[in-house]
Amino acid sequence: MESWDLESLRTTDPATGLRAVGALHRLAEKVEALHVAAARRAGWSWEQIGDALGVTRQSVHTKYGKREGNV
């Protein structure tokens, strides 16, 4: 796994930094959705997925339950 040097991520332009953070959030959401869908196809319960993500089963079900077929 690649390690990050925090100093290399610093910028004096807030717009650049905030766009980078937004892009990372969108990427993290896509990766999470992919793996939640894979876990559901593998038969994982909402509780198991919530435990793996460090959230409650209710929160993960609320977020992904309705779009389970589209994730």
All heavy atoms as TSV, in Angstrom:
chain	resi	resn	atom	element	x	y	z
A	1	MET	N	N	0.841	-1.178	0.000
A	1	MET	CA	C	0.000	0.000	0.000
A	1	MET	C	C	0.885	1.239	0.000
A	1	MET	O	O	1.884	1.292	0.682
A	1	MET	CB	C	-0.913	-0.028	1.217
A	1	MET	CG	C	-1.734	1.244	1.362
A	1	MET	SD	S	-3.088	1.062	2.522
A	1	MET	CE	C	-4.336	0.522	1.386
A	2	GLU	N	N	0.473	2.212	-0.757
A	2	GLU	CA	C	1.225	3.459	-0.871
A	2	GLU	C	C	1.056	4.293	0.397
A	2	GLU	O	O	-0.020	4.410	0.937
A	2	GLU	CB	C	0.696	4.229	-2.065
A	2	GLU	CG	C	1.465	5.482	-2.366
A	2	GLU	CD	C	0.955	6.147	-3.635
A	2	GLU	OE1	O	0.427	5.429	-4.496
A	2	GLU	OE2	O	1.089	7.351	-3.741
A	3	SER	N	N	2.147	4.885	0.862
A	3	SER	CA	C	2.039	5.783	2.011
A	3	SER	C	C	2.015	7.224	1.512
A	3	SER	O	O	2.513	7.527	0.431
A	3	SER	CB	C	3.198	5.568	2.969
A	3	SER	OG	O	4.409	5.932	2.351
A	4	TRP	N	N	1.424	8.096	2.279
A	4	TRP	CA	C	1.272	9.489	1.906
A	4	TRP	C	C	2.123	10.359	2.803
A	4	TRP	O	O	2.183	10.168	3.999
A	4	TRP	CB	C	-0.188	9.921	2.037
A	4	TRP	CG	C	-1.057	9.269	1.028
A	4	TRP	CD1	C	-1.704	8.075	1.144
A	4	TRP	CD2	C	-1.347	9.745	-0.280
A	4	TRP	NE1	N	-2.390	7.788	0.003
A	4	TRP	CE2	C	-2.196	8.807	-0.891
A	4	TRP	CE3	C	-0.993	10.876	-0.995
A	4	TRP	CZ2	C	-2.673	8.960	-2.177
A	4	TRP	CZ3	C	-1.483	11.034	-2.272
A	4	TRP	CH2	C	-2.316	10.082	-2.838
A	5	ASP	N	N	2.760	11.340	2.190
A	5	ASP	CA	C	3.476	12.365	2.915
A	5	ASP	C	C	2.535	13.558	3.027
A	5	ASP	O	O	2.192	14.171	2.014
A	5	ASP	CB	C	4.759	12.739	2.165
A	5	ASP	CG	C	5.480	13.902	2.791
A	5	ASP	OD1	O	5.171	14.268	3.943
A	5	ASP	OD2	O	6.367	14.446	2.107
A	6	LEU	N	N	2.090	13.866	4.230
A	6	LEU	CA	C	1.117	14.937	4.420
A	6	LEU	C	C	1.623	16.269	3.879
A	6	LEU	O	O	0.837	17.060	3.343
A	6	LEU	CB	C	0.766	15.065	5.905
A	6	LEU	CG	C	-0.438	15.932	6.248
A	6	LEU	CD1	C	-1.678	15.487	5.492
A	6	LEU	CD2	C	-0.690	15.913	7.735
A	7	GLU	N	N	2.896	16.506	3.965
A	7	GLU	CA	C	3.450	17.771	3.455
A	7	GLU	C	C	3.217	17.920	1.950
A	7	GLU	O	O	3.011	19.013	1.458
A	7	GLU	CB	C	4.951	17.874	3.760
A	7	GLU	CG	C	5.259	18.307	5.166
A	7	GLU	CD	C	4.670	19.677	5.515
A	7	GLU	OE1	O	4.790	20.622	4.707
A	7	GLU	OE2	O	4.079	19.787	6.593
A	8	SER	N	N	3.244	16.810	1.225
A	8	SER	CA	C	3.043	16.889	-0.225
A	8	SER	C	C	1.599	17.223	-0.578
A	8	SER	O	O	1.305	17.573	-1.713
A	8	SER	CB	C	3.469	15.587	-0.893
A	8	SER	OG	O	2.580	14.544	-0.555
A	9	LEU	N	N	0.684	17.111	0.377
A	9	LEU	CA	C	-0.731	17.401	0.124
A	9	LEU	C	C	-1.095	18.845	0.457
A	9	LEU	O	O	-2.206	19.286	0.183
A	9	LEU	CB	C	-1.613	16.466	0.941
A	9	LEU	CG	C	-1.444	14.983	0.644
A	9	LEU	CD1	C	-2.298	14.156	1.594
A	9	LEU	CD2	C	-1.792	14.668	-0.787
A	10	ARG	N	N	-0.175	19.579	1.033
A	10	ARG	CA	C	-0.479	20.967	1.424
A	10	ARG	C	C	-0.503	21.861	0.186
A	10	ARG	O	O	0.264	21.693	-0.746
A	10	ARG	CB	C	0.555	21.477	2.398
A	10	ARG	CG	C	0.510	20.785	3.732
A	10	ARG	CD	C	1.412	21.474	4.731
A	10	ARG	NE	N	1.565	20.691	5.933
A	10	ARG	CZ	C	0.711	20.718	6.953
A	10	ARG	NH1	N	-0.323	21.504	6.905
A	10	ARG	NH2	N	0.911	19.965	8.018
A	11	THR	N	N	-1.417	22.816	0.219
A	11	THR	CA	C	-1.506	23.813	-0.838
A	11	THR	C	C	-1.877	25.142	-0.194
A	11	THR	O	O	-2.516	25.171	0.864
A	11	THR	CB	C	-2.551	23.428	-1.903
A	11	THR	OG1	O	-2.610	24.462	-2.874
A	11	THR	CG2	C	-3.914	23.210	-1.301
A	12	THR	N	N	-1.470	26.232	-0.791
A	12	THR	CA	C	-1.856	27.542	-0.267
A	12	THR	C	C	-3.168	28.005	-0.871
A	12	THR	O	O	-3.715	29.005	-0.446
A	12	THR	CB	C	-0.760	28.588	-0.560
A	12	THR	OG1	O	-0.547	28.636	-1.971
A	12	THR	CG2	C	0.540	28.235	0.155
A	13	ASP	N	N	-3.671	27.276	-1.851
A	13	ASP	CA	C	-4.921	27.648	-2.513
A	13	ASP	C	C	-6.067	26.811	-1.936
A	13	ASP	O	O	-6.169	25.613	-2.212
A	13	ASP	CB	C	-4.797	27.395	-4.020
A	13	ASP	CG	C	-6.065	27.746	-4.763
A	13	ASP	OD1	O	-6.995	28.324	-4.151
A	13	ASP	OD2	O	-6.126	27.437	-5.967
A	14	PRO	N	N	-6.935	27.434	-1.133
A	14	PRO	CA	C	-8.040	26.666	-0.547
A	14	PRO	C	C	-8.929	26.009	-1.592
A	14	PRO	O	O	-9.440	24.905	-1.370
A	14	PRO	CB	C	-8.825	27.708	0.256
A	14	PRO	CG	C	-7.884	28.826	0.482
A	14	PRO	CD	C	-6.939	28.823	-0.689
A	15	ALA	N	N	-9.124	26.641	-2.713
A	15	ALA	CA	C	-9.990	26.053	-3.745
A	15	ALA	C	C	-9.419	24.730	-4.237
A	15	ALA	O	O	-10.150	23.756	-4.430
A	15	ALA	CB	C	-10.164	27.024	-4.904
A	16	THR	N	N	-8.128	24.681	-4.414
A	16	THR	CA	C	-7.483	23.439	-4.853
A	16	THR	C	C	-7.638	22.354	-3.792
A	16	THR	O	O	-7.998	21.214	-4.095
A	16	THR	CB	C	-5.992	23.682	-5.140
A	16	THR	OG1	O	-5.893	24.655	-6.175
A	16	THR	CG2	C	-5.284	22.413	-5.545
A	17	GLY	N	N	-7.376	22.723	-2.552
A	17	GLY	CA	C	-7.505	21.750	-1.467
A	17	GLY	C	C	-8.924	21.245	-1.317
A	17	GLY	O	O	-9.162	20.042	-1.151
A	18	LEU	N	N	-9.885	22.142	-1.384
A	18	LEU	CA	C	-11.285	21.736	-1.216
A	18	LEU	C	C	-11.774	20.893	-2.392
A	18	LEU	O	O	-12.542	19.945	-2.199
A	18	LEU	CB	C	-12.169	22.969	-1.031
A	18	LEU	CG	C	-11.941	23.704	0.296
A	18	LEU	CD1	C	-12.687	25.025	0.306
A	18	LEU	CD2	C	-12.346	22.839	1.475
A	19	ARG	N	N	-11.334	21.205	-3.600
A	19	ARG	CA	C	-11.707	20.355	-4.748
A	19	ARG	C	C	-11.123	18.957	-4.574
A	19	ARG	O	O	-11.769	17.960	-4.889
A	19	ARG	CB	C	-11.233	20.972	-6.059
A	19	ARG	CG	C	-12.135	22.072	-6.571
A	19	ARG	CD	C	-11.834	22.427	-8.029
A	19	ARG	NE	N	-10.455	22.840	-8.233
A	19	ARG	CZ	C	-10.023	24.087	-8.136
A	19	ARG	NH1	N	-10.865	25.059	-7.863
A	19	ARG	NH2	N	-8.754	24.375	-8.326
A	20	ALA	N	N	-9.914	18.876	-4.046
A	20	ALA	CA	C	-9.289	17.569	-3.807
A	20	ALA	C	C	-10.069	16.784	-2.758
A	20	ALA	O	O	-10.318	15.586	-2.921
A	20	ALA	CB	C	-7.836	17.743	-3.379
A	21	VAL	N	N	-10.474	17.461	-1.702
A	21	VAL	CA	C	-11.257	16.783	-0.657
A	21	VAL	C	C	-12.593	16.313	-1.226
A	21	VAL	O	O	-13.027	15.181	-0.973
A	21	VAL	CB	C	-11.481	17.724	0.551
A	21	VAL	CG1	C	-12.506	17.142	1.511
A	21	VAL	CG2	C	-10.167	17.985	1.263
A	22	GLY	N	N	-13.245	17.134	-2.015
A	22	GLY	CA	C	-14.510	16.728	-2.632
A	22	GLY	C	C	-14.338	15.511	-3.523
A	22	GLY	O	O	-15.164	14.594	-3.504
A	23	ALA	N	N	-13.272	15.498	-4.294
A	23	ALA	CA	C	-13.010	14.355	-5.167
A	23	ALA	C	C	-12.761	13.089	-4.356
A	23	ALA	O	O	-13.230	12.005	-4.714
A	23	ALA	CB	C	-11.811	14.654	-6.065
A	24	LEU	N	N	-12.043	13.224	-3.246
A	24	LEU	CA	C	-11.792	12.057	-2.391
A	24	LEU	C	C	-13.083	11.539	-1.763
A	24	LEU	O	O	-13.299	10.325	-1.679
A	24	LEU	CB	C	-10.772	12.404	-1.307
A	24	LEU	CG	C	-9.350	12.594	-1.799
A	24	LEU	CD1	C	-8.467	13.173	-0.689
A	24	LEU	CD2	C	-8.768	11.277	-2.290
A	25	HIS	N	N	-13.958	12.448	-1.343
A	25	HIS	CA	C	-15.257	12.025	-0.792
A	25	HIS	C	C	-16.061	11.257	-1.839
A	25	HIS	O	O	-16.645	10.213	-1.534
A	25	HIS	CB	C	-16.061	13.229	-0.309
A	25	HIS	CG	C	-15.674	13.740	1.031
A	25	HIS	ND1	N	-15.963	13.089	2.201
A	25	HIS	CD2	C	-14.998	14.852	1.383
A	25	HIS	CE1	C	-15.500	13.773	3.216
A	25	HIS	NE2	N	-14.898	14.858	2.750
A	26	ARG	N	N	-16.109	11.792	-3.057
A	26	ARG	CA	C	-16.892	11.115	-4.112
A	26	ARG	C	C	-16.289	9.744	-4.422
A	26	ARG	O	O	-17.020	8.769	-4.603
A	26	ARG	CB	C	-16.962	11.983	-5.363
A	26	ARG	CG	C	-17.845	13.210	-5.180
A	26	ARG	CD	C	-18.033	13.978	-6.477
A	26	ARG	NE	N	-16.797	14.587	-6.957
A	26	ARG	CZ	C	-16.297	15.745	-6.525
A	26	ARG	NH1	N	-16.938	16.432	-5.605
A	26	ARG	NH2	N	-15.179	16.221	-7.016
A	27	LEU	N	N	-14.984	9.643	-4.459
A	27	LEU	CA	C	-14.329	8.355	-4.699
A	27	LEU	C	C	-14.625	7.379	-3.560
A	27	LEU	O	O	-14.963	6.216	-3.805
A	27	LEU	CB	C	-12.818	8.542	-4.853
A	27	LEU	CG	C	-12.009	7.258	-5.020
A	27	LEU	CD1	C	-12.422	6.512	-6.290
A	27	LEU	CD2	C	-10.514	7.579	-5.051
A	28	ALA	N	N	-14.536	7.853	-2.327
A	28	ALA	CA	C	-14.817	6.974	-1.178
A	28	ALA	C	C	-16.260	6.469	-1.218
A	28	ALA	O	O	-16.518	5.291	-0.924
A	28	ALA	CB	C	-14.545	7.720	0.126
A	29	GLU	N	N	-17.205	7.323	-1.604
A	29	GLU	CA	C	-18.610	6.905	-1.701
A	29	GLU	C	C	-18.784	5.816	-2.761
A	29	GLU	O	O	-19.518	4.853	-2.555
A	29	GLU	CB	C	-19.499	8.105	-2.032
A	29	GLU	CG	C	-19.683	9.060	-0.873
A	29	GLU	CD	C	-20.502	8.466	0.266
A	29	GLU	OE1	O	-21.470	7.746	-0.006
A	29	GLU	OE2	O	-20.137	8.720	1.426
A	30	LYS	N	N	-18.112	5.975	-3.894
A	30	LYS	CA	C	-18.220	4.968	-4.953
A	30	LYS	C	C	-17.612	3.640	-4.518
A	30	LYS	O	O	-18.175	2.570	-4.765
A	30	LYS	CB	C	-17.534	5.464	-6.226
A	30	LYS	CG	C	-18.289	6.571	-6.914
A	30	LYS	CD	C	-17.563	7.053	-8.150
A	30	LYS	CE	C	-18.328	8.197	-8.793
A	30	LYS	NZ	N	-17.632	8.727	-9.978
A	31	VAL	N	N	-16.463	3.681	-3.873
A	31	VAL	CA	C	-15.803	2.450	-3.409
A	31	VAL	C	C	-16.662	1.771	-2.348
A	31	VAL	O	O	-16.843	0.547	-2.368
A	31	VAL	CB	C	-14.382	2.758	-2.869
A	31	VAL	CG1	C	-13.776	1.540	-2.193
A	31	VAL	CG2	C	-13.491	3.257	-3.998
A	32	GLU	N	N	-17.228	2.559	-1.439
A	32	GLU	CA	C	-18.097	1.993	-0.406
A	32	GLU	C	C	-19.302	1.314	-1.037
A	32	GLU	O	O	-19.644	0.181	-0.681
A	32	GLU	CB	C	-18.548	3.083	0.566
A	32	GLU	CG	C	-19.426	2.551	1.686
A	32	GLU	CD	C	-19.884	3.662	2.612
A	32	GLU	OE1	O	-19.067	4.089	3.459
A	32	GLU	OE2	O	-21.048	4.096	2.486
A	33	ALA	N	N	-19.954	1.976	-1.989
A	33	ALA	CA	C	-21.136	1.407	-2.633
A	33	ALA	C	C	-20.806	0.098	-3.352
A	33	ALA	O	O	-21.567	-0.870	-3.268
A	33	ALA	CB	C	-21.730	2.414	-3.620
A	34	LEU	N	N	-19.668	0.061	-4.020
A	34	LEU	CA	C	-19.254	-1.174	-4.698
A	34	LEU	C	C	-19.097	-2.326	-3.712
A	34	LEU	O	O	-19.542	-3.444	-3.954
A	34	LEU	CB	C	-17.927	-0.966	-5.426
A	34	LEU	CG	C	-17.976	-0.252	-6.759
A	34	LEU	CD1	C	-16.567	0.056	-7.239
A	34	LEU	CD2	C	-18.687	-1.118	-7.780
A	35	HIS	N	N	-18.469	-2.042	-2.589
A	35	HIS	CA	C	-18.203	-3.110	-1.631
A	35	HIS	C	C	-19.431	-3.490	-0.807
A	35	HIS	O	O	-19.572	-4.652	-0.419
A	35	HIS	CB	C	-17.002	-2.749	-0.746
A	35	HIS	CG	C	-15.727	-2.828	-1.530
A	35	HIS	ND1	N	-15.140	-4.037	-1.854
A	35	HIS	CD2	C	-14.977	-1.872	-2.111
A	35	HIS	CE1	C	-14.056	-3.803	-2.586
A	35	HIS	NE2	N	-13.931	-2.492	-2.759
A	36	VAL	N	N	-20.318	-2.548	-0.575
A	36	VAL	CA	C	-21.583	-2.893	0.071
A	36	VAL	C	C	-22.374	-3.824	-0.843
A	36	VAL	O	O	-22.910	-4.843	-0.403
A	36	VAL	CB	C	-22.394	-1.633	0.428
A	36	VAL	CG1	C	-23.837	-1.986	0.804
A	36	VAL	CG2	C	-21.721	-0.861	1.569
A	37	ALA	N	N	-22.441	-3.504	-2.122
A	37	ALA	CA	C	-23.165	-4.357	-3.070
A	37	ALA	C	C	-22.535	-5.744	-3.141
A	37	ALA	O	O	-23.243	-6.757	-3.160
A	37	ALA	CB	C	-23.180	-3.711	-4.450
A	38	ALA	N	N	-21.215	-5.801	-3.151
A	38	ALA	CA	C	-20.530	-7.107	-3.196
A	38	ALA	C	C	-20.811	-7.914	-1.932
A	38	ALA	O	O	-21.032	-9.130	-1.996
A	38	ALA	CB	C	-19.027	-6.901	-3.370
A	39	ALA	N	N	-20.826	-7.239	-0.808
A	39	ALA	CA	C	-21.110	-7.925	0.457
A	39	ALA	C	C	-22.534	-8.462	0.459
A	39	ALA	O	O	-22.783	-9.593	0.896
A	39	ALA	CB	C	-20.888	-6.971	1.637
A	40	ARG	N	N	-23.487	-7.678	-0.029
A	40	ARG	CA	C	-24.874	-8.146	-0.082
A	40	ARG	C	C	-25.007	-9.347	-1.025
A	40	ARG	O	O	-25.692	-10.310	-0.699
A	40	ARG	CB	C	-25.811	-7.006	-0.516
A	40	ARG	CG	C	-25.925	-5.897	0.511
A	40	ARG	CD	C	-26.584	-6.367	1.793
A	40	ARG	NE	N	-27.983	-6.709	1.529
A	40	ARG	CZ	C	-28.744	-7.412	2.357
A	40	ARG	NH1	N	-28.257	-7.858	3.504
A	40	ARG	NH2	N	-29.986	-7.673	2.051
A	41	ARG	N	N	-24.341	-9.286	-2.178
A	41	ARG	CA	C	-24.395	-10.428	-3.108
A	41	ARG	C	C	-23.773	-11.672	-2.480
A	41	ARG	O	O	-24.169	-12.795	-2.775
A	41	ARG	CB	C	-23.680	-10.101	-4.415
A	41	ARG	CG	C	-24.454	-9.178	-5.335
A	41	ARG	CD	C	-23.840	-9.113	-6.727
A	41	ARG	NE	N	-22.458	-8.673	-6.716
A	41	ARG	CZ	C	-22.052	-7.408	-6.744
A	41	ARG	NH1	N	-22.952	-6.433	-6.796
A	41	ARG	NH2	N	-20.782	-7.103	-6.730
A	42	ALA	N	N	-22.796	-11.474	-1.590
A	42	ALA	CA	C	-22.142	-12.596	-0.903
A	42	ALA	C	C	-22.943	-13.087	0.300
A	42	ALA	O	O	-22.529	-14.022	0.974
A	42	ALA	CB	C	-20.736	-12.182	-0.456
A	43	GLY	N	N	-24.089	-12.441	0.564
A	43	GLY	CA	C	-24.964	-12.893	1.633
A	43	GLY	C	C	-24.729	-12.236	2.984
A	43	GLY	O	O	-25.268	-12.692	3.994
A	44	TRP	N	N	-23.943	-11.191	3.019
A	44	TRP	CA	C	-23.702	-10.495	4.288
A	44	TRP	C	C	-24.978	-9.808	4.748
A	44	TRP	O	O	-25.753	-9.283	3.941
A	44	TRP	CB	C	-22.624	-9.444	4.132
A	44	TRP	CG	C	-21.218	-9.952	4.087
A	44	TRP	CD1	C	-20.773	-11.090	3.487
A	44	TRP	CD2	C	-20.073	-9.315	4.642
A	44	TRP	NE1	N	-19.423	-11.195	3.637
A	44	TRP	CE2	C	-18.967	-10.117	4.343
A	44	TRP	CE3	C	-19.879	-8.136	5.341
A	44	TRP	CZ2	C	-17.676	-9.791	4.740
A	44	TRP	CZ3	C	-18.599	-7.809	5.740
A	44	TRP	CH2	C	-17.514	-8.630	5.455
A	45	SER	N	N	-25.162	-9.772	6.066
A	45	SER	CA	C	-26.299	-9.046	6.646
A	45	SER	C	C	-25.949	-7.559	6.735
A	45	SER	O	O	-24.769	-7.171	6.665
A	45	SER	CB	C	-26.598	-9.579	8.052
A	45	SER	OG	O	-25.539	-9.234	8.937
A	46	TRP	N	N	-26.985	-6.742	6.912
A	46	TRP	CA	C	-26.743	-5.305	7.107
A	46	TRP	C	C	-25.910	-5.074	8.358
A	46	TRP	O	O	-25.092	-4.166	8.409
A	46	TRP	CB	C	-28.067	-4.550	7.171
A	46	TRP	CG	C	-28.784	-4.517	5.855
A	46	TRP	CD1	C	-29.965	-5.129	5.555
A	46	TRP	CD2	C	-28.345	-3.873	4.654
A	46	TRP	NE1	N	-30.278	-4.893	4.239
A	46	TRP	CE2	C	-29.307	-4.124	3.665
A	46	TRP	CE3	C	-27.234	-3.114	4.312
A	46	TRP	CZ2	C	-29.195	-3.639	2.360
A	46	TRP	CZ3	C	-27.120	-2.622	3.021
A	46	TRP	CH2	C	-28.094	-2.885	2.066
A	47	GLU	N	N	-26.112	-5.928	9.377
A	47	GLU	CA	C	-25.340	-5.788	10.610
A	47	GLU	C	C	-23.855	-6.063	10.366
A	47	GLU	O	O	-22.993	-5.337	10.856
A	47	GLU	CB	C	-25.879	-6.721	11.685
A	47	GLU	CG	C	-25.187	-6.521	13.021
A	47	GLU	CD	C	-25.879	-7.255	14.147
A	47	GLU	OE1	O	-26.899	-7.925	13.904
A	47	GLU	OE2	O	-25.390	-7.151	15.275
A	48	GLN	N	N	-23.543	-7.101	9.590
A	48	GLN	CA	C	-22.142	-7.397	9.278
A	48	GLN	C	C	-21.500	-6.248	8.504
A	48	GLN	O	O	-20.358	-5.875	8.764
A	48	GLN	CB	C	-22.046	-8.680	8.444
A	48	GLN	CG	C	-22.323	-9.956	9.203
A	48	GLN	CD	C	-22.338	-11.152	8.272
A	48	GLN	OE1	O	-23.136	-11.208	7.328
A	48	GLN	NE2	N	-21.448	-12.101	8.527
A	49	ILE	N	N	-22.236	-5.705	7.557
A	49	ILE	CA	C	-21.696	-4.594	6.762
A	49	ILE	C	C	-21.496	-3.364	7.640
A	49	ILE	O	O	-20.446	-2.706	7.581
A	49	ILE	CB	C	-22.626	-4.284	5.573
A	49	ILE	CG1	C	-22.680	-5.478	4.621
A	49	ILE	CG2	C	-22.160	-3.021	4.843
A	49	ILE	CD1	C	-23.770	-5.405	3.567
A	50	GLY	N	N	-22.490	-3.073	8.482
A	50	GLY	CA	C	-22.352	-1.938	9.391
A	50	GLY	C	C	-21.160	-2.105	10.314
A	50	GLY	O	O	-20.395	-1.157	10.532
A	51	ASP	N	N	-20.982	-3.316	10.845
A	51	ASP	CA	C	-19.827	-3.572	11.722
A	51	ASP	C	C	-18.521	-3.328	10.975
A	51	ASP	O	O	-17.581	-2.740	11.514
A	51	ASP	CB	C	-19.851	-5.010	12.249
A	51	ASP	CG	C	-20.929	-5.237	13.299
A	51	ASP	OD1	O	-21.497	-4.243	13.813
A	51	ASP	OD2	O	-21.212	-6.414	13.591
A	52	ALA	N	N	-18.440	-3.792	9.736
A	52	ALA	CA	C	-17.209	-3.621	8.954
A	52	ALA	C	C	-16.926	-2.144	8.650
A	52	ALA	O	O	-15.766	-1.735	8.579
A	52	ALA	CB	C	-17.297	-4.417	7.653
A	53	LEU	N	N	-17.991	-1.371	8.479
A	53	LEU	CA	C	-17.828	0.057	8.173
A	53	LEU	C	C	-17.728	0.915	9.431
A	53	LEU	O	O	-17.425	2.107	9.338
A	53	LEU	CB	C	-19.009	0.552	7.325
A	53	LEU	CG	C	-19.083	0.019	5.901
A	53	LEU	CD1	C	-20.393	0.453	5.245
A	53	LEU	CD2	C	-17.893	0.510	5.083
A	54	GLY	N	N	-18.015	0.314	10.587
A	54	GLY	CA	C	-17.983	1.083	11.828
A	54	GLY	C	C	-19.189	1.969	12.024
A	54	GLY	O	O	-19.109	3.014	12.660
A	55	VAL	N	N	-20.326	1.533	11.459
A	55	VAL	CA	C	-21.586	2.272	11.607
A	55	VAL	C	C	-22.669	1.274	12.006
A	55	VAL	O	O	-22.446	0.062	12.020
A	55	VAL	CB	C	-21.980	2.993	10.298
A	55	VAL	CG1	C	-20.931	4.007	9.900
A	55	VAL	CG2	C	-22.208	1.992	9.167
A	56	THR	N	N	-23.860	1.772	12.308
A	56	THR	CA	C	-24.949	0.867	12.673
A	56	THR	C	C	-25.543	0.211	11.431
A	56	THR	O	O	-25.426	0.737	10.325
A	56	THR	CB	C	-26.082	1.622	13.398
A	56	THR	OG1	O	-26.671	2.551	12.483
A	56	THR	CG2	C	-25.558	2.351	14.630
A	57	ARG	N	N	-26.213	-0.929	11.664
A	57	ARG	CA	C	-26.867	-1.598	10.538
A	57	ARG	C	C	-27.979	-0.727	9.985
A	57	ARG	O	O	-28.231	-0.719	8.781
A	57	ARG	CB	C	-27.401	-2.967	10.942
A	57	ARG	CG	C	-28.545	-2.938	11.909
A	57	ARG	CD	C	-29.095	-4.342	12.151
A	57	ARG	NE	N	-30.140	-4.328	13.140
A	57	ARG	CZ	C	-31.400	-3.968	12.899
A	57	ARG	NH1	N	-31.756	-3.628	11.695
A	57	ARG	NH2	N	-32.288	-3.964	13.855
A	58	GLN	N	N	-28.633	0.038	10.876
A	58	GLN	CA	C	-29.711	0.912	10.422
A	58	GLN	C	C	-29.176	1.981	9.467
A	58	GLN	O	O	-29.810	2.284	8.448
A	58	GLN	CB	C	-30.401	1.601	11.605
A	58	GLN	CG	C	-31.223	0.673	12.453
A	58	GLN	CD	C	-30.417	0.075	13.603
A	58	GLN	OE1	O	-29.208	0.239	13.689
A	58	GLN	NE2	N	-31.103	-0.625	14.486
A	59	SER	N	N	-28.046	2.553	9.793
A	59	SER	CA	C	-27.541	3.633	8.934
A	59	SER	C	C	-27.111	3.103	7.575
A	59	SER	O	O	-27.359	3.739	6.550
A	59	SER	CB	C	-26.407	4.400	9.615
A	59	SER	OG	O	-25.265	3.602	9.759
A	60	VAL	N	N	-26.474	1.939	7.541
A	60	VAL	CA	C	-26.050	1.406	6.246
A	60	VAL	C	C	-27.264	0.931	5.435
A	60	VAL	O	O	-27.315	1.109	4.222
A	60	VAL	CB	C	-24.966	0.324	6.413
A	60	VAL	CG1	C	-25.527	-0.987	6.915
A	60	VAL	CG2	C	-24.226	0.096	5.120
A	61	HIS	N	N	-28.266	0.385	6.124
A	61	HIS	CA	C	-29.475	-0.041	5.416
A	61	HIS	C	C	-30.223	1.164	4.860
A	61	HIS	O	O	-30.705	1.153	3.721
A	61	HIS	CB	C	-30.383	-0.856	6.331
A	61	HIS	CG	C	-31.606	-1.347	5.632
A	61	HIS	ND1	N	-32.807	-0.677	5.683
A	61	HIS	CD2	C	-31.795	-2.424	4.833
A	61	HIS	CE1	C	-33.692	-1.327	4.955
A	61	HIS	NE2	N	-33.118	-2.392	4.426
A	62	THR	N	N	-30.311	2.215	5.657
A	62	THR	CA	C	-30.973	3.436	5.190
A	62	THR	C	C	-30.271	3.987	3.957
A	62	THR	O	O	-30.905	4.424	2.997
A	62	THR	CB	C	-30.987	4.489	6.312
A	62	THR	OG1	O	-31.720	3.971	7.419
A	62	THR	CG2	C	-31.605	5.792	5.840
A	63	LYS	N	N	-28.962	3.952	3.971
A	63	LYS	CA	C	-28.185	4.523	2.867
A	63	LYS	C	C	-28.262	3.672	1.604
A	63	LYS	O	O	-28.339	4.190	0.496
A	63	LYS	CB	C	-26.738	4.678	3.310
A	63	LYS	CG	C	-25.857	5.416	2.332
A	63	LYS	CD	C	-24.495	5.661	2.936
A	63	LYS	CE	C	-23.598	6.438	1.993
A	63	LYS	NZ	N	-22.291	6.701	2.599
A	64	TYR	N	N	-28.228	2.337	1.753
A	64	TYR	CA	C	-28.111	1.466	0.573
A	64	TYR	C	C	-29.285	0.523	0.345
A	64	TYR	O	O	-29.388	-0.059	-0.735
A	64	TYR	CB	C	-26.838	0.613	0.673
A	64	TYR	CG	C	-25.586	1.438	0.587
A	64	TYR	CD1	C	-24.819	1.679	1.715
A	64	TYR	CD2	C	-25.171	1.984	-0.628
A	64	TYR	CE1	C	-23.664	2.448	1.650
A	64	TYR	CE2	C	-24.035	2.749	-0.706
A	64	TYR	CZ	C	-23.276	2.977	0.432
A	64	TYR	OH	O	-22.154	3.747	0.352
A	65	GLY	N	N	-30.153	0.352	1.336
A	65	GLY	CA	C	-31.219	-0.635	1.222
A	65	GLY	C	C	-32.167	-0.399	0.058
A	65	GLY	O	O	-32.523	-1.332	-0.652
A	66	LYS	N	N	-32.564	0.838	-0.161
A	66	LYS	CA	C	-33.537	1.133	-1.215
A	66	LYS	C	C	-32.947	0.992	-2.603
A	66	LYS	O	O	-33.650	0.711	-3.556
A	66	LYS	CB	C	-34.092	2.544	-1.050
A	66	LYS	CG	C	-34.992	2.666	0.141
A	66	LYS	CD	C	-35.555	4.055	0.265
A	66	LYS	CE	C	-36.438	4.132	1.503
A	66	LYS	NZ	N	-36.900	5.492	1.749
A	67	ARG	N	N	-31.667	1.208	-2.724
A	67	ARG	CA	C	-31.042	1.106	-4.052
A	67	ARG	C	C	-30.215	-0.170	-4.200
A	67	ARG	O	O	-29.333	-0.246	-5.042
A	67	ARG	CB	C	-30.182	2.318	-4.332
A	67	ARG	CG	C	-29.081	2.561	-3.327
A	67	ARG	CD	C	-28.270	3.775	-3.726
A	67	ARG	NE	N	-27.356	4.134	-2.657
A	67	ARG	CZ	C	-26.352	4.947	-2.803
A	67	ARG	NH1	N	-26.115	5.496	-3.946
A	67	ARG	NH2	N	-25.584	5.224	-1.802
A	68	GLU	N	N	-30.548	-1.182	-3.394
A	68	GLU	CA	C	-29.765	-2.406	-3.390
A	68	GLU	C	C	-29.595	-2.993	-4.783
A	68	GLU	O	O	-28.536	-3.474	-5.133
A	68	GLU	CB	C	-30.385	-3.440	-2.463
A	68	GLU	CG	C	-29.487	-4.612	-2.204
A	68	GLU	CD	C	-29.976	-5.459	-1.047
A	68	GLU	OE1	O	-30.980	-5.118	-0.426
A	68	GLU	OE2	O	-29.330	-6.468	-0.778
A	69	GLY	N	N	-30.595	-2.947	-5.597
A	69	GLY	CA	C	-30.485	-3.483	-6.943
A	69	GLY	C	C	-29.680	-2.606	-7.880
A	69	GLY	O	O	-29.232	-3.035	-8.930
A	70	ASN	N	N	-29.479	-1.348	-7.471
A	70	ASN	CA	C	-28.771	-0.393	-8.331
A	70	ASN	C	C	-27.361	-0.089	-7.871
A	70	ASN	O	O	-26.675	0.709	-8.485
A	70	ASN	CB	C	-29.549	0.928	-8.386
A	70	ASN	CG	C	-30.925	0.738	-8.931
A	70	ASN	OD1	O	-31.131	-0.079	-9.813
A	70	ASN	ND2	N	-31.883	1.454	-8.399
A	71	VAL	N	N	-26.913	-0.660	-6.768
A	71	VAL	CA	C	-25.586	-0.360	-6.222
A	71	VAL	C	C	-24.523	-1.068	-7.010
A	71	VAL	O	O	-24.660	-2.141	-7.456
A	71	VAL	CB	C	-25.485	-0.724	-4.719
A	71	VAL	CG1	C	-24.076	-0.476	-4.219
A	71	VAL	CG2	C	-26.480	0.050	-3.915
